[in-house]
Amino acid sequence: MNYRNLKLPDSMRNELKKPFGKLIKTLNEFRIDKYKNIICIGDRTSDIVLRSGIKPKVVVFDGREMRMKIEVPDSIRNFDAIEINIYNPAGHIREESFRTMETALASNSNFKIYVDGEEDLIALVAMKLAPIGSLVLYGQPSQGIVVVEINEEIKAKVDKIIEGMENED
Protein backbone atom coordinates (compact mmCIF):
# COMPACT_ATOMS: atom_id res chain seq x y z
CA MET A 1 0.00 0.00 0.00
CA ASN A 2 1.08 3.60 -0.54
CA TYR A 3 1.45 5.54 2.68
CA ARG A 4 2.42 9.14 3.35
CA ASN A 5 3.86 11.17 6.20
CA LEU A 6 0.91 13.03 7.70
CA LYS A 7 0.33 15.89 10.11
CA LEU A 8 -2.85 16.44 12.10
CA PRO A 9 -4.20 19.94 11.41
CA ASP A 10 -5.28 21.95 14.46
CA SER A 11 -8.81 22.07 13.03
CA MET A 12 -9.17 18.27 13.53
CA ARG A 13 -7.85 17.99 17.10
CA ASN A 14 -11.26 18.29 18.80
CA GLU A 15 -12.74 15.55 16.60
CA LEU A 16 -10.14 13.09 17.92
CA LYS A 17 -10.91 13.82 21.57
CA LYS A 18 -14.19 11.92 21.29
CA PRO A 19 -13.89 8.15 21.90
CA PHE A 20 -14.13 5.95 18.79
CA GLY A 21 -15.66 3.12 20.79
CA LYS A 22 -16.93 2.14 24.23
CA LEU A 23 -15.30 3.91 27.19
CA ILE A 24 -14.68 1.54 30.10
CA LYS A 25 -13.19 2.11 33.56
CA THR A 26 -12.00 -1.48 34.09
CA LEU A 27 -11.41 -4.51 31.87
CA ASN A 28 -14.21 -6.32 33.72
CA GLU A 29 -16.71 -4.23 31.75
CA PHE A 30 -15.84 -5.85 28.41
CA ARG A 31 -14.90 -9.40 27.33
CA ILE A 32 -11.71 -8.59 25.43
CA ASP A 33 -10.27 -12.10 25.81
CA LYS A 34 -12.63 -13.48 23.13
CA TYR A 35 -10.88 -11.47 20.38
CA LYS A 36 -8.07 -12.96 18.28
CA ASN A 37 -6.42 -9.68 17.27
CA ILE A 38 -6.01 -7.25 20.14
CA ILE A 39 -3.98 -4.10 19.63
CA CYS A 40 -3.10 -1.95 22.63
CA ILE A 41 -2.01 1.66 22.23
CA GLY A 42 -0.29 3.38 25.14
CA ASP A 43 1.81 2.40 28.13
CA ARG A 44 -0.99 2.38 30.73
CA THR A 45 -3.52 0.57 28.53
CA SER A 46 -0.95 -2.03 27.46
CA ASP A 47 0.16 -2.55 31.07
CA ILE A 48 -3.43 -3.08 32.28
CA VAL A 49 -4.18 -5.60 29.51
CA LEU A 50 -0.91 -7.51 29.93
CA ARG A 51 -1.27 -7.69 33.73
CA SER A 52 -4.75 -9.16 33.24
CA GLY A 53 -3.11 -12.14 31.50
CA ILE A 54 -4.21 -11.24 27.98
CA LYS A 55 -1.50 -11.37 25.29
CA PRO A 56 -2.20 -8.73 22.63
CA LYS A 57 -1.14 -9.17 19.02
CA VAL A 58 0.45 -5.70 19.11
CA VAL A 59 1.47 -3.38 21.95
CA VAL A 60 2.42 0.21 21.07
CA PHE A 61 4.13 2.30 23.75
CA ASP A 62 6.33 5.39 24.11
CA GLY A 63 7.53 5.48 27.73
CA ARG A 64 5.21 8.40 28.43
CA GLU A 65 1.92 8.93 30.17
CA MET A 66 -0.02 12.13 29.54
CA ARG A 67 3.15 13.49 27.88
CA MET A 68 5.27 12.87 31.02
CA LYS A 69 8.22 10.49 30.77
CA ILE A 70 7.70 7.29 32.78
CA GLU A 71 9.57 4.05 33.22
CA VAL A 72 8.28 1.46 30.77
CA PRO A 73 6.15 -0.96 32.83
CA ASP A 74 7.66 -4.39 33.58
CA SER A 75 4.67 -6.06 31.92
CA ILE A 76 5.64 -4.45 28.59
CA ARG A 77 9.38 -5.00 29.02
CA ASN A 78 8.78 -8.69 29.84
CA PHE A 79 6.17 -9.27 27.12
CA ASP A 80 7.55 -11.96 24.82
CA ALA A 81 7.17 -10.29 21.44
CA ILE A 82 9.24 -8.98 18.56
CA GLU A 83 10.25 -5.42 19.39
CA ILE A 84 10.55 -2.70 16.76
CA ASN A 85 11.55 0.90 17.42
CA ILE A 86 10.05 3.65 15.26
CA TYR A 87 10.04 7.44 15.14
CA ASN A 88 6.67 9.22 15.17
CA PRO A 89 6.52 12.85 16.37
CA ALA A 90 3.53 14.26 18.27
CA GLY A 91 0.64 15.27 16.02
CA HIS A 92 1.96 13.17 13.13
CA ILE A 93 1.64 9.76 11.55
CA ARG A 94 4.84 8.74 9.80
CA GLU A 95 4.87 6.39 6.83
CA GLU A 96 7.02 4.08 8.98
CA SER A 97 4.15 3.77 11.49
CA PHE A 98 1.83 2.40 8.79
CA ARG A 99 4.45 -0.04 7.47
CA THR A 100 5.40 -1.30 10.94
CA MET A 101 1.77 -1.91 11.95
CA GLU A 102 1.11 -3.64 8.64
CA THR A 103 4.11 -5.94 9.22
CA ALA A 104 3.02 -6.71 12.80
CA LEU A 105 -0.56 -7.53 11.81
CA ALA A 106 0.53 -9.76 8.91
CA SER A 107 2.90 -11.79 11.09
CA ASN A 108 2.13 -14.88 13.15
CA SER A 109 4.18 -13.35 15.99
CA ASN A 110 3.24 -10.81 18.64
CA PHE A 111 4.87 -7.39 18.42
CA LYS A 112 5.72 -4.53 20.72
CA ILE A 113 6.39 -1.24 18.99
CA TYR A 114 8.37 1.38 20.88
CA VAL A 115 7.66 4.87 19.57
CA ASP A 116 10.27 7.59 19.85
CA GLY A 117 7.91 10.56 19.94
CA GLU A 118 4.22 9.98 20.53
CA GLU A 119 2.02 6.95 19.93
CA ASP A 120 -1.44 8.54 20.27
CA LEU A 121 -2.26 8.84 16.55
CA ILE A 122 -1.01 5.33 15.89
CA ALA A 123 -4.44 4.26 17.19
CA LEU A 124 -5.76 5.54 13.84
CA VAL A 125 -3.20 3.41 12.00
CA ALA A 126 -4.24 0.36 14.02
CA MET A 127 -7.94 0.95 13.32
CA LYS A 128 -7.26 1.44 9.61
CA LEU A 129 -5.12 -1.67 9.18
CA ALA A 130 -6.57 -4.16 11.68
CA PRO A 131 -8.77 -6.87 10.20
CA ILE A 132 -12.54 -6.62 10.71
CA GLY A 133 -13.38 -8.19 14.06
CA SER A 134 -10.17 -7.02 15.74
CA LEU A 135 -10.10 -4.98 18.93
CA VAL A 136 -8.13 -1.76 19.41
CA LEU A 137 -7.73 -0.37 22.93
CA TYR A 138 -6.33 3.04 23.81
CA GLY A 139 -6.39 5.32 26.82
CA GLN A 140 -8.77 8.24 27.24
CA PRO A 141 -6.87 10.56 29.62
CA SER A 142 -8.32 10.63 33.16
CA GLN A 143 -11.40 8.68 32.01
CA GLY A 144 -10.51 5.08 31.21
CA ILE A 145 -9.88 2.83 28.24
CA VAL A 146 -11.59 3.11 24.86
CA VAL A 147 -12.45 -0.27 23.34
CA VAL A 148 -12.98 -0.18 19.57
CA GLU A 149 -14.41 -3.19 17.75
CA ILE A 150 -13.15 -2.89 14.18
CA ASN A 151 -15.91 -2.88 11.58
CA GLU A 152 -16.54 -1.18 8.22
CA GLU A 153 -18.06 1.88 9.89
CA ILE A 154 -14.97 2.47 12.05
CA LYS A 155 -12.68 1.95 9.05
CA ALA A 156 -14.66 4.50 7.00
CA LYS A 157 -14.51 7.05 9.84
CA VAL A 158 -10.75 6.55 10.23
CA ASP A 159 -10.15 6.76 6.47
CA LYS A 160 -12.00 10.10 6.38
CA ILE A 161 -9.81 11.48 9.20
CA ILE A 162 -6.59 10.24 7.60
CA GLU A 163 -7.63 11.74 4.25
CA GLY A 164 -8.18 15.08 6.02
CA MET A 165 -4.67 15.15 7.46
CA GLU A 166 -1.96 17.29 5.87
CA ASN A 167 0.48 15.56 3.55
CA GLU A 168 4.08 16.19 4.60
CA ASP A 169 5.81 14.56 1.61
PENORTA-V795411 format. One record per residue. N is the residue number from 0. SS is DSSP state (A for helix, B for strand, O for the rest). Layout:
BEGIN
n = {N;N}
ss = {SS;SS}
END
This chain:
BEGIN
n = {0;1;2;3;4;5;6;7;8;9;10;11;12;13;14;15;16;17;18;19;20;21;22;23;24;25;26;27;28;29;30;31;32;33;34;35;36;37;38;39;40;41;42;43;44;45;46;47;48;49;50;51;52;53;54;55;56;57;58;59;60;61;62;63;64;65;66;67;68;69;70;71;72;73;74;75;76;77;78;79;80;81;82;83;84;85;86;87;88;89;90;91;92;93;94;95;96;97;98;99;100;101;102;103;104;105;106;107;108;109;110;111;112;113;114;115;116;117;118;119;120;121;122;123;124;125;126;127;128;129;130;131;132;133;134;135;136;137;138;139;140;141;142;143;144;145;146;147;148;149;150;151;152;153;154;155;156;157;158;159;160;161;162;163;164;165;166;167;168}
ss = {O;O;O;O;O;B;B;O;O;A;A;A;O;A;A;A;A;O;O;O;O;B;B;B;O;O;A;A;A;O;O;A;A;A;O;O;O;B;B;B;B;O;A;A;A;A;A;A;A;A;A;O;O;O;O;O;O;B;B;B;B;O;O;B;B;O;O;B;B;O;O;O;O;A;A;A;A;O;O;O;O;B;B;B;B;B;B;B;O;O;O;B;B;O;A;A;A;A;A;A;A;A;A;A;A;A;O;O;O;O;B;B;B;B;B;B;B;O;O;O;O;A;A;A;A;A;A;A;A;O;O;O;O;O;B;B;B;B;B;B;O;O;O;B;B;B;B;B;B;O;O;A;A;A;A;A;A;A;A;A;A;A;A;O;O;B;B;O;O}
END
